Amino acid sequence: MTIEKILITGITGQDGIFLSASLLKSSSNIEIYGTSRSFNNNQFFQKVEDLVGKEHSRKIRLQNIDLLNRGEVKNFLLDNKFSKIVHLSGPSSVYKSYRDPAMYKDSIIKQFDNLIEGCVDTNIYPIFFQASSSEMFSSQAELPLNEDSEMLPRSPYAEAKLTIHNKIQDLKNVNNWNIKSGIMFNHESEFRPNEFLIMKIIDAAISIKNGSAEKLTLGSLEYSRDWTYASDMADAITEIINEMEPVDYVIGSGTSHSILDIVKIVFQYFDLEFDDYLEIDNTLLRKGDPIHIQSDPKLIFKRLNWKAKLSLEKILEKIILSRLN
């Protein structure tokens, strides 16, 4: 029986960790290759082992490939002839994209272009999934947001993602390529880096409870977002790359929660009155950000029977327990 070879770029991030676990659980007949610029990936393997066990994690091979080097990417694709590629790699911080917008956009787009050109040059057209972003939508678009909602990027990061999303629409016509875009809304997990909002709130609550901090400073409590557990998001990607048609999907929970909701849940967990420790600083807000965001994932539910399983409360509980251990 032929082993199916799957490439996940940016595999060591939270999405790559959960996607590796999801794919390994879905089939015993696969081999996963992941690109990583890190030379110390022990933590990645430990996290995957915690999710699926050591035996499964042995089916993952990490490669130190520079996705900005077209020739290196082409040779890598030619040597391995992947049946599926999931492109998660690239800078992911919207805030950092403002510091050097030209470099940020060029890096995101060039990585994608090198992968696509490598496929075309080698005449190998694997099922291709591109991780797109809800940041592409216009801040004036009617809620909830679906695949046909108006797009008007709100940051250099989003501009790059929309450029790629539009390229994908043209690439679908190349040799009937099964290439698609997953428009991913906010998703969190215990593997999320410290600088993201939910981690900041949880870490502040822990520090306040321990007496090592006195306050939590946020830009607003009113803003609301559509949060999904990253493992649920990975399961959605697994379903999408197993579909034989090039359909783009909005991927989200379909519900929206305010920052206040999160603060209340987290501080209640630690038996703290959040009002006693909260400070609002409006200068932390990004100009032009919509106050409310909510996805409409009806299409992915209708076609693939996928929906988010974990509630916001359960997501926060998982992250809290992880931070305390």
Sine and cosine of phi, psi and omega as CSV:
sin_phi,cos_phi,sin_psi,cos_psi,sin_omega,cos_omega
0.00,0.00,0.77,-0.64,-0.03,-1.00
-0.95,0.31,0.72,-0.69,0.05,-1.00
-0.99,0.16,0.75,-0.66,0.05,-1.00
-0.99,0.13,0.79,-0.62,-0.02,-1.00
-0.97,-0.25,0.82,-0.57,-0.05,-1.00
-0.86,-0.51,0.72,-0.69,0.05,-1.00
-0.97,-0.24,0.76,-0.65,0.13,-0.99
-0.86,-0.51,0.92,-0.38,0.08,-1.00
-0.99,0.14,0.52,-0.85,-0.04,-1.00
0.90,0.44,0.63,0.78,-0.17,-0.99
-0.93,0.37,-0.40,0.92,-0.11,-0.99
-0.99,0.12,-0.09,1.00,0.09,-1.00
-0.97,0.23,0.09,-1.00,-0.06,-1.00
-0.86,0.52,-0.64,0.77,-0.01,-1.00
-0.92,0.40,-0.66,0.75,0.01,-1.00
-0.91,0.41,-0.60,0.80,0.03,-1.00
-0.89,0.46,-0.79,0.62,-0.03,-1.00
-0.94,0.35,-0.57,0.82,0.02,-1.00
-0.92,0.39,-0.65,0.76,0.06,-1.00
-0.84,0.54,-0.72,0.69,0.01,-1.00
-0.89,0.45,-0.68,0.73,-0.01,-1.00
-0.89,0.46,-0.69,0.72,-0.01,-1.00
-0.93,0.37,-0.66,0.75,-0.01,-1.00
-0.91,0.42,-0.54,0.84,0.04,-1.00
-0.97,0.23,-0.42,0.91,-0.08,-1.00
-0.99,0.12,-0.36,0.93,-0.04,-1.00
-0.41,-0.91,0.60,-0.80,0.07,-1.00
-1.00,-0.08,0.03,1.00,-0.15,-0.99
-0.92,-0.39,0.59,0.81,-0.03,-1.00
-0.78,-0.62,0.35,-0.94,0.11,-0.99
-0.74,-0.68,0.80,-0.60,-0.07,-1.00
-0.96,-0.26,0.77,-0.64,0.13,-0.99
-0.94,-0.35,0.68,-0.73,0.00,-1.00
-0.77,-0.64,0.66,-0.75,0.08,-1.00
-1.00,-0.04,0.65,-0.76,0.01,-1.00
-0.47,-0.89,0.66,-0.75,0.05,-1.00
-1.00,-0.02,-0.01,1.00,0.00,-1.00
-1.00,0.00,0.57,-0.82,0.05,-1.00
-0.99,-0.15,-0.06,1.00,0.01,-1.00
-0.84,-0.54,0.99,-0.11,-0.09,-1.00
-0.92,-0.38,0.36,0.93,-0.02,-1.00
-0.87,0.49,-0.63,0.77,-0.01,-1.00
-0.90,0.43,-0.63,0.78,0.03,-1.00
-0.86,0.51,-0.78,0.62,-0.04,-1.00
-0.90,0.45,-0.59,0.81,0.02,-1.00
-0.90,0.43,-0.64,0.76,0.00,-1.00
-0.92,0.40,-0.67,0.74,0.04,-1.00
-0.91,0.42,-0.66,0.75,0.04,-1.00
-0.87,0.50,-0.64,0.77,0.02,-1.00
-0.88,0.47,-0.49,0.87,-0.05,-1.00
-1.00,0.06,-0.63,0.77,-0.13,-0.99
-0.77,-0.64,-0.09,1.00,0.00,-1.00
0.99,-0.11,0.38,-0.93,-0.09,-1.00
-0.91,0.41,-0.62,0.78,-0.05,-1.00
-0.86,0.50,-0.68,0.73,0.02,-1.00
-0.93,0.37,-0.65,0.76,-0.09,-1.00
-0.90,0.43,-0.33,0.94,0.03,-1.00
-0.93,0.36,-0.21,0.98,0.01,-1.00
-1.00,0.05,0.15,0.99,0.00,-1.00
-0.95,-0.32,0.74,-0.67,0.06,-1.00
-0.85,-0.53,0.82,-0.57,0.02,-1.00
-0.99,-0.11,0.68,-0.74,-0.02,-1.00
-0.82,-0.57,0.71,-0.70,0.02,-1.00
-1.00,0.02,0.98,0.18,-0.07,-1.00
-0.96,-0.28,0.72,-0.69,0.07,-1.00
-1.00,0.02,0.97,-0.25,-0.05,-1.00
-0.94,0.35,-0.17,0.99,0.06,-1.00
-1.00,0.03,-0.06,1.00,0.02,-1.00
-0.97,-0.22,0.97,-0.26,-0.12,-0.99
-0.86,0.50,-0.70,0.71,-0.03,-1.00
-0.91,0.42,-0.64,0.77,0.02,-1.00
-0.90,0.43,-0.66,0.75,0.02,-1.00
-0.91,0.42,-0.71,0.70,-0.01,-1.00
-0.86,0.52,-0.72,0.69,-0.01,-1.00
-0.91,0.42,-0.61,0.79,0.01,-1.00
-0.90,0.44,-0.69,0.72,0.01,-1.00
-0.93,0.38,-0.63,0.78,-0.01,-1.00
-0.92,0.40,-0.62,0.78,-0.02,-1.00
-0.93,0.36,-0.47,0.88,-0.17,-0.99
-0.93,-0.36,-0.43,0.90,0.06,-1.00
0.75,0.66,0.90,0.44,-0.03,-1.00
-0.93,0.38,0.57,-0.82,0.08,-1.00
-1.00,0.04,-0.39,0.92,0.00,-1.00
-0.59,-0.80,0.62,-0.79,0.10,-0.99
-0.79,-0.62,0.78,-0.63,0.11,-0.99
-0.91,-0.41,0.92,-0.40,-0.10,-0.99
-0.99,-0.14,0.98,-0.19,0.01,-1.00
-0.95,-0.31,-0.20,0.98,-0.16,-0.99
-0.94,0.34,0.35,-0.94,0.08,-1.00
0.83,-0.56,0.37,-0.93,0.06,-1.00
-0.83,0.56,0.68,-0.73,-0.12,-0.99
-0.86,-0.51,-0.05,1.00,-0.05,-1.00
-1.00,0.01,0.88,-0.47,0.04,-1.00
-0.90,0.45,-0.66,0.75,-0.03,-1.00
-0.88,0.47,-0.68,0.73,-0.03,-1.00
-0.92,0.39,-0.40,0.92,-0.03,-1.00
-0.92,0.39,-0.33,0.94,0.02,-1.00
-0.98,0.21,-0.38,0.92,-0.07,-1.00
-0.94,0.34,-0.65,0.76,0.03,-1.00
-0.59,-0.81,0.96,0.27,-0.15,-0.99
-0.85,0.52,-0.64,0.77,-0.04,-1.00
-0.90,0.43,-0.72,0.69,0.01,-1.00
-0.89,0.45,-0.68,0.74,-0.04,-1.00
-0.89,0.46,-0.76,0.65,-0.01,-1.00
-0.90,0.44,-0.69,0.73,-0.03,-1.00
-0.89,0.46,-0.64,0.77,-0.02,-1.00
-0.91,0.42,-0.71,0.70,-0.01,-1.00
-0.90,0.44,-0.74,0.68,-0.06,-1.00
-0.94,0.34,-0.64,0.77,-0.06,-1.00
-0.92,0.39,-0.62,0.78,0.05,-1.00
-0.86,0.51,-0.72,0.69,0.03,-1.00
-0.89,0.46,-0.74,0.67,-0.03,-1.00
-0.86,0.51,-0.65,0.76,-0.02,-1.00
-0.91,0.41,-0.62,0.78,0.06,-1.00
-0.91,0.41,-0.71,0.71,-0.02,-1.00
-0.91,0.41,-0.72,0.69,0.00,-1.00
-0.90,0.43,-0.56,0.83,0.06,-1.00
-0.90,0.44,-0.65,0.76,0.05,-1.00
-0.91,0.41,-0.71,0.70,-0.03,-1.00
-0.91,0.41,-0.70,0.71,-0.04,-1.00
-0.89,0.45,-0.55,0.84,-0.02,-1.00
-1.00,-0.07,-0.03,1.00,-0.01,-1.00
0.85,0.53,0.59,0.80,0.06,-1.00
-0.87,-0.50,0.85,-0.53,-0.10,-1.00
-0.87,-0.49,0.99,0.12,-0.01,-1.00
-0.96,0.28,0.33,-0.94,0.21,-0.98
-0.84,0.54,0.78,-0.62,-0.15,-0.99
-0.80,-0.60,0.82,-0.57,0.05,-1.00
-0.91,-0.40,0.80,-0.60,0.06,-1.00
-0.95,-0.30,0.80,-0.60,0.05,-1.00
-0.98,0.20,0.98,-0.20,0.05,-1.00
-0.99,-0.12,-0.01,-1.00,-0.18,-0.98
-0.70,-0.72,0.56,-0.83,0.08,-1.00
-0.92,0.38,-0.21,0.98,0.07,-1.00
-0.89,0.45,-0.27,0.96,-0.01,-1.00
-0.95,0.31,-0.38,0.93,-0.09,-1.00
-0.96,0.29,0.51,-0.86,0.07,-1.00
-0.92,0.40,0.62,-0.78,0.04,-1.00
-0.93,0.36,-0.22,0.98,0.01,-1.00
-0.98,-0.19,0.00,1.00,-0.05,-1.00
-0.92,0.39,0.58,-0.81,-0.01,-1.00
-0.93,0.36,0.67,-0.74,0.02,-1.00
-1.00,-0.05,0.47,-0.88,-0.08,1.00
-0.97,0.24,0.33,-0.94,-0.11,-0.99
-1.00,-0.02,0.78,-0.62,0.04,-1.00
-0.84,-0.55,-0.14,-0.99,-0.08,-1.00
-0.89,0.46,-0.36,0.93,-0.04,-1.00
-0.97,-0.23,0.06,1.00,-0.01,-1.00
-0.92,0.39,0.45,-0.89,-0.03,-1.00
-0.88,0.48,0.68,-0.73,0.03,-1.00
-0.92,-0.38,0.76,-0.65,0.07,-1.00
-0.43,-0.90,0.99,-0.15,-0.16,-0.99
-0.86,0.51,0.58,-0.81,-0.12,-0.99
-0.95,-0.30,0.09,1.00,-0.05,-1.00
-0.33,-0.94,0.29,-0.96,0.10,-1.00
-0.84,0.55,-0.61,0.79,0.06,-1.00
-0.85,0.52,-0.74,0.68,-0.03,-1.00
-0.93,0.37,-0.56,0.83,0.04,-1.00
-0.88,0.48,-0.68,0.74,0.02,-1.00
-0.91,0.42,-0.68,0.73,-0.01,-1.00
-0.90,0.44,-0.62,0.79,0.01,-1.00
-0.94,0.33,-0.61,0.80,0.07,-1.00
-0.84,0.55,-0.70,0.71,0.01,-1.00
-0.93,0.37,-0.68,0.73,0.01,-1.00
-0.84,0.54,-0.66,0.75,0.01,-1.00
-0.94,0.34,-0.59,0.81,0.06,-1.00
-0.88,0.47,-0.61,0.79,-0.02,-1.00
-0.88,0.48,-0.60,0.80,0.00,-1.00
-0.88,0.47,-0.59,0.81,0.04,-1.00
-0.97,0.25,-0.59,0.81,-0.06,-1.00
-0.93,0.36,-0.38,0.93,0.04,-1.00
-0.85,0.52,-0.43,0.90,-0.04,-1.00
-1.00,0.05,-0.08,1.00,0.00,-1.00
-1.00,0.08,0.95,-0.33,0.01,-1.00
0.79,0.61,0.58,0.82,-0.02,-1.00
0.78,0.62,0.71,0.71,-0.10,-0.99
-0.91,0.40,0.76,-0.65,0.08,-1.00
-1.00,0.08,0.97,0.25,-0.02,-1.00
-0.88,-0.48,0.68,-0.74,-0.11,-0.99
-0.48,-0.88,0.28,-0.96,-0.06,-1.00
-0.89,-0.46,0.78,-0.63,0.11,-0.99
-0.97,-0.23,0.93,-0.36,-0.05,-1.00
-1.00,0.08,0.99,-0.14,-0.19,-0.98
-1.00,-0.04,0.79,-0.62,0.09,-1.00
-1.00,0.03,0.02,-1.00,-0.07,-1.00
-0.79,0.61,0.72,-0.69,0.07,-1.00
-0.59,-0.81,0.63,-0.78,-0.15,-0.99
-0.73,-0.68,0.29,-0.96,0.08,-1.00
-0.22,-0.98,0.04,-1.00,0.05,-1.00
-0.93,0.37,-0.18,0.98,-0.02,-1.00
-0.99,-0.14,0.13,0.99,-0.04,-1.00
-0.96,0.27,0.65,-0.76,0.06,-1.00
-0.88,0.48,0.36,-0.93,-0.16,-0.99
-0.91,0.42,-0.44,0.90,-0.16,-0.99
-0.98,0.21,-0.10,1.00,-0.03,-1.00
-0.99,0.14,0.40,-0.92,-0.21,-0.98
-0.82,0.58,-0.79,0.62,-0.08,-1.00
-0.89,0.45,-0.64,0.77,0.05,-1.00
-0.89,0.46,-0.64,0.77,0.01,-1.00
-0.88,0.47,-0.70,0.72,-0.01,-1.00
-0.91,0.42,-0.72,0.70,-0.03,-1.00
-0.91,0.41,-0.71,0.71,0.00,-1.00
-0.89,0.45,-0.59,0.80,0.04,-1.00
-0.91,0.42,-0.69,0.73,0.01,-1.00
-0.89,0.46,-0.66,0.75,0.03,-1.00
-0.89,0.46,-0.70,0.71,-0.01,-1.00
-0.91,0.42,-0.64,0.77,0.03,-1.00
-0.90,0.43,-0.69,0.73,0.01,-1.00
-0.89,0.46,-0.58,0.81,-0.01,-1.00
-0.99,0.12,-0.12,0.99,0.02,-1.00
1.00,0.10,0.17,0.99,-0.03,-1.00
-0.99,-0.14,0.02,1.00,0.08,-1.00
-0.54,-0.84,0.37,-0.93,-0.07,-1.00
-0.89,-0.45,-0.30,0.96,-0.07,-1.00
-0.42,-0.91,0.28,-0.96,0.12,-0.99
-0.86,-0.51,0.81,-0.58,0.00,-1.00
-0.95,-0.32,0.83,-0.56,0.00,-1.00
-0.76,-0.65,0.35,-0.94,0.00,-1.00
-0.98,0.20,-0.51,0.86,-0.05,-1.00
-0.25,-0.97,0.41,-0.91,0.17,-0.99
-0.95,-0.30,-0.22,0.98,-0.14,-0.99
-0.99,0.16,-0.53,0.85,-0.07,-1.00
-0.85,0.53,0.65,-0.76,0.04,-1.00
-0.79,-0.61,0.55,-0.84,-0.03,-1.00
-0.67,-0.74,0.23,-0.97,0.00,-1.00
-0.98,-0.19,0.97,-0.25,-0.07,-1.00
-0.96,-0.26,0.71,-0.70,0.04,-1.00
-0.80,-0.60,0.46,-0.89,0.09,-1.00
-0.96,0.28,0.70,-0.72,-0.08,-1.00
-0.87,0.49,-0.50,0.86,0.05,-1.00
-0.92,0.40,-0.64,0.77,0.08,-1.00
-0.89,0.45,-0.64,0.76,0.03,-1.00
-0.88,0.48,-0.67,0.74,0.01,-1.00
-0.90,0.45,-0.63,0.78,0.04,-1.00
-0.89,0.45,-0.59,0.81,0.05,-1.00
-0.90,0.44,-0.69,0.73,0.01,-1.00
-0.88,0.47,-0.66,0.75,0.03,-1.00
-0.85,0.52,-0.70,0.71,0.02,-1.00
-0.90,0.43,-0.65,0.76,-0.06,-1.00
-0.92,0.39,-0.67,0.74,-0.04,-1.00
-0.98,0.22,-0.21,0.98,0.10,-1.00
-1.00,0.01,-0.15,0.99,0.04,-1.00
-0.99,0.14,0.65,-0.76,-0.10,-0.99
-1.00,-0.02,0.20,0.98,0.03,-1.00
-0.86,-0.51,0.55,-0.84,-0.05,-1.00
-0.99,0.10,0.95,0.32,-0.06,-1.00
-0.97,-0.24,0.74,-0.67,0.09,-1.00
-1.00,0.09,0.57,-0.82,-0.03,-1.00
-0.71,-0.71,0.64,-0.77,0.30,-0.95
-0.98,0.21,0.75,-0.66,-0.01,-1.00
-0.84,-0.55,0.94,-0.35,0.01,-1.00
-0.28,-0.96,0.03,-1.00,-0.06,-1.00
-0.99,0.16,-0.40,0.92,-0.07,-1.00
1.00,0.10,0.03,1.00,0.06,-1.00
-0.81,-0.58,0.43,-0.90,-0.03,-1.00
-0.83,-0.56,0.69,-0.72,0.02,-1.00
-0.80,-0.61,0.60,-0.80,0.00,-1.00
-0.99,0.14,0.30,-0.96,0.10,-1.00
-0.88,0.48,-0.56,0.83,0.06,-1.00
-0.87,0.50,-0.66,0.75,0.05,-1.00
-0.83,0.55,-0.70,0.71,-0.03,-1.00
-0.91,0.42,-0.72,0.69,-0.01,-1.00
-0.86,0.51,-0.70,0.72,-0.01,-1.00
-0.88,0.48,-0.73,0.68,-0.03,-1.00
-0.89,0.45,-0.71,0.70,-0.05,-1.00
-0.92,0.40,-0.74,0.67,-0.06,-1.00
-0.94,0.35,-0.55,0.84,0.07,-1.00
-0.90,0.43,-0.58,0.81,0.03,-1.00
-0.85,0.52,-0.59,0.80,-0.03,-1.00
-0.99,-0.11,0.16,0.99,0.02,-1.00
0.84,0.54,0.73,0.69,0.01,-1.00
-0.87,-0.49,0.57,-0.82,0.11,-0.99
-1.00,0.04,0.95,-0.31,-0.14,-0.99
-0.88,0.47,-0.52,0.86,-0.01,-1.00
-0.85,0.52,-0.45,0.89,-0.05,-1.00
-0.97,0.23,-0.25,0.97,-0.15,-0.99
-0.80,-0.60,0.04,1.00,-0.16,-0.99
-0.99,-0.11,0.67,-0.74,0.09,-1.00
-0.75,-0.67,0.73,-0.68,-0.01,-1.00
-0.97,-0.25,0.78,-0.63,0.02,-1.00
-0.77,-0.64,0.98,-0.19,-0.08,-1.00
-0.90,0.44,-0.30,0.96,0.00,-1.00
-0.94,0.35,-0.22,0.98,0.03,-1.00
-0.98,0.20,-0.22,0.98,-0.05,-1.00
-0.97,0.22,0.54,-0.84,0.09,-1.00
-1.00,0.09,0.75,-0.66,0.02,-1.00
-0.89,0.45,0.73,-0.68,0.05,-1.00
1.00,0.05,-0.04,1.00,0.03,-1.00
-0.93,0.36,0.72,-0.70,0.08,-1.00
-0.93,0.38,0.53,-0.85,0.00,-1.00
-0.95,0.30,-0.63,0.78,-0.05,-1.00
-0.83,-0.55,0.65,-0.76,0.08,-1.00
-0.69,-0.72,0.71,-0.70,0.03,-1.00
-0.50,-0.87,0.69,-0.72,0.00,-1.00
-1.00,0.01,0.34,-0.94,0.14,-0.99
-0.83,-0.55,1.00,-0.01,-0.09,-1.00
-1.00,0.01,0.48,0.88,-0.06,-1.00
-0.87,0.50,-0.61,0.80,-0.08,-1.00
-0.91,0.41,-0.70,0.71,-0.03,-1.00
-0.94,0.35,-0.50,0.87,0.07,-1.00
-0.94,0.34,-0.67,0.74,-0.03,-1.00
-0.91,0.41,-0.69,0.72,-0.10,-1.00
-1.00,0.06,-0.61,0.79,-0.13,-0.99
-0.88,-0.48,-0.01,1.00,0.02,-1.00
0.85,0.52,0.57,0.82,0.04,-1.00
-0.98,-0.21,0.65,-0.76,0.21,-0.98
-0.47,-0.88,0.43,-0.90,0.00,-1.00
-0.90,0.43,0.69,-0.72,-0.05,-1.00
-0.99,-0.12,-0.69,0.73,-0.15,-0.99
-1.00,0.08,0.74,-0.67,0.06,-1.00
-0.96,0.26,0.27,-0.96,0.04,-1.00
-0.85,0.52,-0.66,0.75,0.01,-1.00
-0.86,0.52,-0.69,0.73,-0.01,-1.00
-0.93,0.35,-0.61,0.79,0.05,-1.00
-0.87,0.49,-0.75,0.67,-0.02,-1.00
-0.90,0.44,-0.64,0.77,0.02,-1.00
-0.89,0.46,-0.68,0.73,0.03,-1.00
-0.87,0.49,-0.69,0.72,-0.02,-1.00
-0.92,0.40,-0.69,0.72,0.00,-1.00
-0.86,0.52,-0.76,0.66,-0.03,-1.00
-0.88,0.47,-0.60,0.80,0.03,-1.00
-0.92,0.40,-0.65,0.76,-0.02,-1.00
-0.94,0.35,-0.45,0.89,-0.02,-1.00
-0.99,0.13,-0.37,0.93,-0.04,-1.00
-0.99,0.12,0.00,0.00,0.00,0.00
